[in-house]
Amino acid sequence: MKTVPYNLFTAAFLSKVSEFDLPAMGDLERNETVDGYMKRAIADFRKNCKYDFSTTADDVLRRFDVEVPDEDIDELVQIVSEGMLVQWMKPAVYRQELMENILTTRDFSAYSPAELLHRVREAYDLAQRDFVQMVREYSFNHGDLTELHL
């Protein structure tokens, strides 16, 4: 059986982030962190994906025991890595929301830390919107319309 290695998703995700602490982590620590993002992204994509990445994961060998044709793998990697990006940004957004509760309206100026937090929220919203759109397009392109009750 052909397997899909975790590293396909990890490499695509790491190419999307410029965070220095992820690549600088040790392999084991980085893998644990990034694999968590990957599993949460797969859970969000599970209902629409025609391949079972949820129950075929092998954490010891860091692969999925599922056969995926070569022509589908790039699209799946793009979707899951975009979902991983959303998962990676979530903690920053939560920190931002807590910070907004502390800061006053006057603190939100063009050069304040609050403005940076606002931009983080915008980036998260954009990544979330992109991920949802990718899942929708995948579902539309690969879904079975005969199951619809029209």
N, C-alpha and C positions, 0 to 999 in steps of 0.2 A: 504494500500500500504506500502510495506517495504521501509524504508529509509536508506540512507547511511550517517552517521554523519561525519561532517568535522573532528572530532577528530581522526578518523582513519588515515587520511592523515597527520594531524598535529603531531600525535605521531610518525609516521614513519619518518617524516622529522626531528623532533627534535632528534630522535635517531641517525641520520646521521651527525648531526653537533655538534661540541664541543664548539660553541660560547657561552660564558657565559651570554651575555646580553639578548639573547632570552628567556631562561628559567627564568632569573631574572626579566624580565619585569612583570608588572601586567598582569593579564589574559586578560583584555580588549585590552590593547596596543599590547600584543603579538599576540592575535587572529587577530587583524586588520592587523598586519604586515604579519603574516604567511598566513592568508586567501588571501592576495594579491598575494603572491607567488603561492599559490594553484590555484587561478583563472587563472593566466598567464600560468602555466604549463598545466592546462586543455585546455586552448585555443590552445596551441601548439599540444596537443594530440587529439583534437576534431575531426579532419577529419578521424582519424584511429580508434577511440574508438567506439564500437558498442552500448555504453550506452550514454545517453544524460545528461552529467553533466553540460553543458553550460546553458541550459534554465530551469533546474529543481532546481536550487540553492535557498535555503531559508536562507537568512542571519540572520534573527531574531532567528530562531530555530537552525541555524548552521547545516543544513543537506541538502541532495539532495533527492528530492522526485522521486526516480527512483528505480526500482526493479532490483537488481543484485544478481544472484545466489552466494551462499557461495563459490563455487569452483572458481569463477572468481574474487572475491573481493581482494584476496591477491595479485594477479598479477597486478590489477589496482592500488592498493595502492603503490606497488613498483614502477611502472612506473611514477605515478603522483608525488610521493615523490622525485624521482630522478629529475624530471623536476623542482620541488620546489627548490632543491639543486642548480640547474643551475641558477634559478632566484635569489636566495640568493647571489650567487657568482658574479653576473653581476656587481653590484656597485663596488666591490673590483677591478674587472678587469678594469673598466672605470677609477677608481682612479689610477691604475697602469699605464695605457696608458698615462694619463696626467703627471704622475711623470716621465715617460721615456722621455717625451719631455723636461723636465727640467734638468735631469741628463745627464752628458756626458758619453761617452763610458767607460772612465777610472773609473767611479763610479761603474760600474758593475763588482764587484769582488765577490769572493766566500762568503764573510762575510758581504757584504754591504746590506743596506735596499733594494737596487735595486735587489739584488739576491732574496730576499724574494718576491718582487713584481713579479719577473719572475716565481717563483714557484707557486704563486697564479694563474698566467695566465695558467701555465701547468695544475694545478688542475682543473681549469674551463674548459679547453679544454677537459680533460679526462671526467669530469662529463657530458659535452655536448655530447661527442661521445657516452658515455654509455646510455644516455637518448635517443638519436636518434636510437641507436641499439635496445634498448628495444621496442621502438615504432615500428620499422621495424619487429621485431620478432613477436610482438603482431599482427600486420597487416597480416603477413604471416600466422600465426597460426589460426587467427579468420576471415580472409577476405573471401569474396565470390568470388572464382575464375571464376564462371560462368558469372560474369559481365565483364570479360576481353574480348576484341575483338581479339581472336587469330585465 
